[in-house]
Amino acid sequence: MHPVETADGSPTLYSERYREAYHPREGARAQAERLFVRLAGLSGRSEARVVEVGFGLGLNFLASLEAVRSEGGLLFFIGLEPEPVAPELLAEALARCRLAPDAHEPLLAAWERGRDFVVAGEGFVLELRFVRVEHARLPEGWADAVYYDPFSPRANPAAWSLAGLARAKDGLRPGGVLLSYAVAGWVRRNLEALGFAVERVPGELGKREWLRARRIS
């Protein structure tokens, strides 16, 4: 992996294995704030519960934390990450992202131990599990939103399978939303088969459309 700076000045990484970057070159922080935080409706909540599939560099978590606690709220966040980046790469990315800087130190300290962890700080409780979504066990009906952000369906099809999406559904409350940058037809059909109402919404940052799916059953 090697670092890449995106157009809004925020960092990402490029994976030689998957031949993709973690975030769009048009803006890593912008995607976190516009696709995930905004479409999840986190701003102004007194409490929010989020599951993220593909924790990556933690930008979506940090952007969510800033949005929720700006109004005095509390964020509970479960991140799934099967291939954690090296601690030095994470440290470099956090130093450059300028999001919720007080959360960086406890996140890095726990990350360096190389095993699942729970950390808490001002306005948040973060649980990290180093596991693939297909093998995860999430608390039933727990989350208000799922950020579905692994590598693309083309590069990482197992994460977008019925088995993977079903695990994410298990952790989402009825009426909660699953959000993603991916709108591939077979992914939408998998979500519909699992009891989601799926819609394509206007996208940004190099994507014409994004996906929002609401759990209805």
N, C-alpha and C positions, 0 to 999 in steps of 0.2 A: 504494500500500500504506500501511496505517497500523497502528501498534502496538496490541495488545490485551493486557490482563493476564488470565491464566486463574485459575481458582478456587484453585489451590495457590500462587499468587503468582509463577509463572514466566511468561515473556513468550511471545507469539506475534505473528504479523502477519495481517492480513486482506487478501486480494487482491481488489480490485475486478474484475480481469479474470476470475478464476475464480469469484468470488462465494463464496469459502470462506476460512476461516482455515487457517493451516498446521497447527494442532494443535487438539484438542478444547478447548472453553471450560472443561471440567471439570478440565483440568490438563495442560499441555504436558510438564513434567518427569515427572509421574506416568505419562504414556503412554510416554515414553522408557524409564523404569525397569521398568514392568510388562509392557508389550507386547513391547518389543524386547529389552532386556537380560535380563529374567527368562526369557522363552520361548526365547531363544537359548541359555540356560544358560551365560552368560559368566563369572559369578562363580566364582572359584577356579581358573580355567584358567591354565596357565603361558604359553600363547600362544593368541591368538584372531585369526581373519581374518574380516573383515566387509566386505561390499559394501552400500552404501546407495543406493537409487534415490530421489532427492529429498532432497538434503542439507539444504536449507532454511537454518535458523539454526544448525545444528550441534549441537542438543541431544542427539540420539541418539548422535552420536559422543562427546560429552563424558560422557554418562552411562555409555557403554560403557567409556570410558577409566577412569573412577573405579572401576567394578566390577572390571576386569581387573587394574589395577595395585595395588588394595588388597591383593591377595595376592601381589604381586611379579611379576605377569605382564606380557606384552608384547602390545600391540594393534597389528595391521596393519589399516588401514582405507582402503577406496577409496570415495569419495563421487562420485556423479554429480549434477550440478545444471545444468540447461539455462538457467535464468533466475535468475542470482545477484542477490541483493538488494543495494541500495546499501551501501557500506561503513559509512556512518554508522548505518544501521538495524541492521546486524549488530553493530556495536560497542555500541549501546545494549542490544540483546538479551543479548549476552554479559555485559555489566556487571551485568545484573539476574538472570542465571540461577544464579549461585553454584555452578557445576559446573566442576571442573578449571581453576581460574583461571590457573594457570601456562601453560596451552595457548592462552589467548586472544591474547596478543601475537603469537606466530609465525603463528597462523591469520589474524589481521587484516592483518599485514604482507604476507603472501603474497596474500591476497584483494584487496588494494588494487591489485595489479599487473594484475589483470583477465585473467589467462591461467592455464592449467592449471599446477598446482604440486605439489611434494612437500615436506612439512616433517616434521621429527622433533623429539622432545622426550623428557622423562622417561617411559619406558614406552610410547611410541607412534611409529608412522610413519603419516602421513596423506597420501594422494594425492587431490587434487581434480581432477575433469575437468568442464569446463563443456560438457556434451554431453547430448543426449537419450538415453535408454536404448536406443531403437531403433537408434541409430547408434553405440553404444559397442562397443568391443572389449575384453573382459575376459580376464584370464589363465584358461585352461581349468582347471576343477575346483579353483579356488584357495580359495574362501571356505568357512568353516564355516557362515555364515549370511548371508542376504540380507534386509535391511530394505527392504521394498517400500513406500515412503512418498511417492509423488507425490500430486498432487491427485486427487480421487475419480474412479472410473470414469465417473460422470455428467459431471463437469466436464472431464476430461482423458482421454477414451477411448483415444487413441493409445498412451499409456503402458501401458495394460493389455491391449493387443493381443497376439496370438500372437507378433508380431515382437519386441515389447518384453520380454515374459516369457521368450522364448527366449534373448535376450541375457543376461538375469539367470541363467537356468539354466546357460548356458555357463560362468559364473564360479563356480558352486556345485559343491562336491565331491559325489560320490554319498553319500547319507546325510545331507547337510546340509539345513538348513531355510530356507524362505522364509517370512517373517512379514509380516502386513499387518492393517490395521484393516478392510479391505474384504472382504466375503463374498458379493458379487453372484454370482448363478448362472452368468452367462456367463464371469466371471473364473475361477471354480472349474473350469468345463469346459475353458477354455483351459489351465489348469495340468495337469489330468488328461490332456489330449491330448498334452502335452509330457513326460509320464512322471513326474508328481508324485503322491504319495499325499496327498490333501487332507482336512483335517478342520477343522471349526468348533469352537473352544474357547470357554469362557465369557469374555465380554468385560467391560469396565468403562468408566467415564468416558463415559457416554452411548451406548455400544455394547453391545447384548445379546450379540454374538458377535464374536470375532476369528478370523483365519485363520492356520493353520499348515500348510504344505505341505512334505513331505519328498521330496527327489529320490531316485527309486528306479531310474531308468534313464538 
